[in-house]
Each structure stands twice: as C-alpha cells, then as structure tokens.
C-alpha cells in the first residue's frame, strides 16, 4: 500500500513491474482529502521499456508537470510496452483515469470507474482492450469510456455503462475494430470522427440516447468510415449516417485475425 500526500507524484524513467495477487494487491491512494499528483512512467524512443501491472489498483490521483513533461492522468505511461491485467483505475481528479501515449498495449480484465473525464485515453498507440468494465456516475460531467486518437486498437468484450458523454470516442485517423461489446445507458454509444475507419461487429446497444454519431470535428480530416455488421440496436436508437457503410467485407482489417496481426507488429510509432 502506498498513500501519497496532496500534489506528490512518482516518476519512473524506465520499466515498471507491479505484480500483486488477488489476496495481496498493490494499492496507490491519496492520503488526505485532496488528490495526489501522478504516477508517471516515461520511456524513450531509443529505450523501449516494459510496464507490467497486475492486481494493481490506483485511486484518487490527478495530473502533474514533471521535468517539463505533462502527465495528464493519475497514471500516465509514455513510450513503453504495456501489459495491464486484473487492475482498477478509479476516481481520478484529472482528465483521464489512465493515459497511454506512443506505446504498444494490452489491457484486460480491469475496471475503470468514476474518473473525472475519460476512463482511458489512448494516444498514438497500438494494442488490445479486452474484457474490461467502464462505468461512471450520472453526476459526472461529460465523461467518455474509451477515448482513442491516432491509434490502431482492437476493442472486444467490454462493458461501457453510464457515460455522460460517449461510451467510445475515436478520432484523428485511428483504425479500430469494435466487437462483442455491451454499450448501455450512455449519452452517445460510439462517436465516429475525423478521418478514421472503424468496424463494428456483434455489439449490443441498449438505451443510449444516441447509439452512433458520425461527424468531422476538425476540418483538416476527411469524413470517417464505419463498417457495420450484426449489431443489436434497441427501439430508441438514433444513428447519424454520415460516412457509414454496411459491407463489413469491404475492409480486410475488419477480419479479427488480420487486424490483430496488424496491431501486434513489432513496430515503433
């Protein structure tokens, strides 16, 4: 257990291994009523470090500028190979519950709950987000479940509940395969924007104010494209058809095996 006073941060310039057990997890929490800063992990293009988190729980942090680098979350990881399993990220006071930049990642079997804005923010990264739970309080101000920019991400078998803004928000030329997720009680289920391509296959949309919204937010980007197959929409669905297609076979990367081959390539962004 690590309890941090207000505004105190931890910076790791290298790899991090934090492996707890179900009975004896690793916990990082605020010590007083105010949030701590950031648990920040900073790699480099020339030294690609590994971050392994398992049975790791962080709660009540914020953000911090350290040595001139802005870390936007209670846990921020820049330039690393990231593996997260059976962990939780809750009650962040800053924009993100978890922020990952310029990395390869796999996030599985974890919980993201009641973070102030985005539960996860992924920027310019490749990887997989599988079998996680995303929830937020209805009192939260415009929170997203998963926010993806400039990335290639496989999103499968997750639950996205009660987001006051978007369950999944993806833009800036990302490529995303979204399959077999439960997307329920969100303001918008999935927002499609700014020149990205997405494949939707076998997702379940229930009681969202709007299931899918498609638009161009930044004029420098083209109209997004969306492939749709085998979706379940309830009878209150509202779908914006801008840039939407229905032939899932028209994009080869909509095939899960081919898509996973792409995201698992040994490359550096």
C-alpha positions in Angstrom: 0.0 0.0 0.0 1.3 3.4 -1.0 -0.5 6.6 0.3 0.5 9.9 -1.3 0.0 13.3 0.2 -1.6 16.0 -1.9 0.4 17.0 -5.1 3.0 14.3 -4.5 4.0 12.3 -7.6 6.1 9.3 -8.5 8.2 9.3 -11.7 9.8 6.2 -13.2 12.2 6.7 -16.0 12.4 3.1 -17.2 10.4 -0.1 -16.9 8.0 -0.9 -14.1 6.8 -4.2 -12.8 3.9 -4.0 -10.2 2.6 -7.5 -9.8 0.2 -8.1 -6.9 -2.1 -11.0 -6.1 -5.8 -11.1 -5.6 -5.3 -11.6 -1.9 -2.4 -9.1 -1.7 -3.0 -6.4 -4.4 -0.8 -3.3 -4.9 -2.7 -0.1 -4.0 -1.9 3.5 -4.6 -4.3 6.0 -3.0 -4.5 9.6 -1.8 -3.6 10.1 1.9 -5.8 13.1 2.6 -9.0 14.7 1.1 -7.1 16.3 -1.8 -5.6 14.3 -4.7 -2.0 13.2 -5.2 -0.2 14.2 -8.4 0.6 11.5 -11.0 2.2 8.1 -11.0 4.2 8.8 -14.2 6.2 6.3 -16.3 8.4 7.8 -19.0 10.3 5.7 -21.6 12.1 6.9 -24.8 12.2 6.1 -28.5 15.7 4.7 -28.1 14.9 2.6 -25.0 11.6 0.8 -25.2 10.7 -0.1 -21.7 8.2 -2.7 -20.4 5.4 -1.9 -17.9 3.6 -4.8 -16.3 0.7 -4.1 -13.9 -1.4 -7.0 -12.4 -3.7 -6.7 -9.4 -2.7 -3.1 -9.3 -5.2 -0.5 -8.0 -4.9 3.3 -8.2 -7.4 5.7 -6.8 -7.7 9.5 -6.2 -4.8 11.0 -8.2 -4.7 13.9 -10.6 -2.1 15.3 -13.1 1.4 16.8 -13.0 4.1 18.5 -15.0 7.4 16.8 -14.1 10.7 17.9 -15.7 8.8 19.7 -18.4 6.6 16.8 -19.4 2.8 17.0 -18.9 1.3 13.8 -17.4 -2.5 14.2 -17.8 -3.6 11.3 -15.6 -3.3 9.8 -12.1 -1.3 7.2 -14.0 0.4 8.2 -17.3 2.6 5.9 -19.4 4.6 7.3 -22.3 6.6 5.2 -24.8 6.5 1.6 -23.4 5.3 -1.9 -24.0 2.3 -2.0 -21.6 0.5 -5.0 -20.1 -2.3 -4.4 -17.7 -4.4 -7.2 -16.1 -6.9 -7.6 -13.3 -6.4 -4.0 -12.1 -8.6 -0.9 -11.3 -8.4 2.8 -12.1 -10.9 4.9 -10.1 -11.8 8.4 -9.0 -9.1 10.4 -10.9 -9.5 14.1 -10.4 -7.7 14.9 -13.8 -8.8 14.4 -17.4 -8.0 10.7 -17.5 -8.2 7.6 -15.3 -5.4 6.1 -17.4 -3.4 7.8 -20.2 -1.1 5.9 -22.5 0.9 7.6 -25.3 3.2 6.3 -28.0 3.1 2.7 -26.7 2.1 -0.8 -27.5 -0.5 -2.1 -25.0 -2.8 -4.9 -23.8 -5.4 -4.1 -21.2 -7.6 -7.0 -20.0 -10.0 -7.9 -17.2 -9.8 -4.5 -15.5 -12.1 -1.9 -14.1 -12.3 1.9 -14.9 -14.8 3.7 -12.7 -15.8 7.3 -11.9 -12.8 9.1 -13.3 -13.5 12.7 -14.0 -13.4 12.8 -17.8 -12.0 9.9 -19.9 -11.8 6.5 -18.2 -9.0 5.6 -20.6 -7.2 7.9 -23.1 -5.0 6.2 -25.7 -2.9 8.5 -28.0 -0.8 7.3 -30.9 -0.6 3.7 -29.7 -1.3 0.1 -30.9 -2.9 -2.7 -29.0 -5.9 -4.5 -27.5 -8.6 -3.6 -24.9 -10.4 -6.8 -23.9 -13.0 -7.8 -21.3 -12.9 -4.6 -19.2 -15.7 -2.7 -17.4 -16.2 1.0 -17.9 -18.7 2.8 -15.6 -19.3 6.4 -14.4 -21.7 8.2 -12.1 -24.5 10.1 -13.8 -23.4 13.2 -11.9 -20.1 13.2 -13.8 -19.5 16.0 -16.3 -19.1 14.7 -19.9 -17.1 11.6 -19.3 -16.0 9.1 -22.0 -15.3 5.4 -21.5 -12.5 4.9 -24.1 -11.0 7.8 -26.0 -8.7 6.9 -28.9 -6.6 9.2 -31.1 -4.2 8.4 -33.8 -4.1 4.7 -32.8 -4.8 1.2 -34.0 -6.9 -0.6 -31.3 -8.8 -3.9 -31.0 -11.7 -3.4 -28.6 -13.6 -6.6 -27.6 -16.0 -8.0 -25.0 -16.0 -4.8 -22.8 -18.9 -3.2 -20.9 -19.5 0.6 -21.4 -22.1 1.9 -19.0 -23.5 5.3 -17.9 -21.1 7.6 -19.7 -22.5 11.1 -19.7 -20.8 11.8 -23.0 -19.5 8.9 -25.1 -19.0 5.2 -24.4 -16.3 5.1 -27.1 -14.8 8.2 -28.8 -12.4 7.6 -31.6 -10.8 10.1 -34.0 -7.7 11.5 -35.7 -7.1 8.8 -38.2 -7.4 5.9 -35.8 -8.3 2.3 -37.1 -10.4 0.4 -34.6 -12.2 -3.0 -34.6 -15.0 -3.0 -32.0 -16.6 -6.4 -31.5 -18.9 -8.0 -29.0 -19.2 -5.1 -26.5 -22.1 -4.1 -24.3 -22.8 -0.4 -24.8 -25.6 0.7 -22.5 -27.1 3.8 -20.9 -24.6 6.3 -22.4 -25.4 9.7 -23.9 -23.7 8.5 -27.1 -22.7 4.9 -27.6 -19.9 5.5 -30.1 -18.7 8.7 -31.7 -17.0 8.4 -35.1 -15.0 11.5 -36.1 -12.1 12.9 -38.1 -10.9 10.6 -40.8 -10.8 7.3 -39.0 -12.1 3.9 -40.0 -13.9 1.5 -37.6 -15.5 -1.9 -37.9 -18.5 -2.7 -35.7 -19.3 -6.4 -35.4 -21.7 -8.0 -32.9 -22.0 -5.2 -30.4 -25.1 -4.7 -28.3 -26.5 -1.1 -28.0 -29.1 -0.6 -25.2 -30.9 2.5 -24.0 -28.3 5.0 -25.2 -29.6 8.5 -26.1 -27.8 8.1 -29.4 -26.1 4.8 -30.5 -23.7 6.0 -33.2 -22.7 9.6 -34.1 -20.5 10.3 -37.1 -19.0 13.6 -37.9 -16.0 15.7 -38.8 -14.8 17.8 -35.8 -11.5 19.1 -37.2 -11.7 20.3 -40.8 -8.2 19.0 -41.6 -9.6 15.4 -41.6 -11.8 13.6 -44.0 -15.2 12.0 -43.4 -14.9 8.9 -41.3 -16.0 5.5 -42.5 -17.7 2.8 -40.4 -18.4 -0.8 -41.3 -21.5 -2.3 -39.6 -22.5 -5.9 -39.2 -24.6 -8.0 -36.8 -25.4 -5.1 -34.4 -28.2 -5.1 -31.9 -30.0 -1.8 -31.6 -32.9 -1.2 -29.3 -36.0 0.7 -30.4 -34.8 4.1 -29.2 -31.6 4.1 -31.3 -30.7 7.3 -33.2 -28.0 6.8 -35.8 -26.3 9.5 -37.8 -25.5 8.0 -41.3 -22.7 10.4 -42.3 -19.9 8.3 -43.7 -21.5 5.0 -42.6 -21.2 1.8 -44.7 -22.7 -1.6 -44.1 -20.4 -4.0 -46.0 -18.0 -5.4 -43.4 -16.1 -7.3 -46.1 -15.0 -4.2 -47.9 -12.1 -3.6 -45.4 -9.7 -6.6 -44.9 -8.7 -5.2 -41.5 -12.3 -5.9 -40.2 -11.2 -9.6 -40.0 -10.2 -10.1 -36.4 -7.2 -12.3 -37.2 -5.8 -9.9 -39.8 -6.5 -6.9 -37.6 -4.7 -8.5 -34.6 -1.7 -9.2 -36.9 -1.5 -5.5 -37.7 -1.7 -4.3 -34.1 0.9 -6.9 -32.9 3.5 -6.0 -35.5 6.9 -5.2 -33.8 7.0 -1.5 -34.8 7.6 1.8 -33.1 5.2 4.7 -33.8 
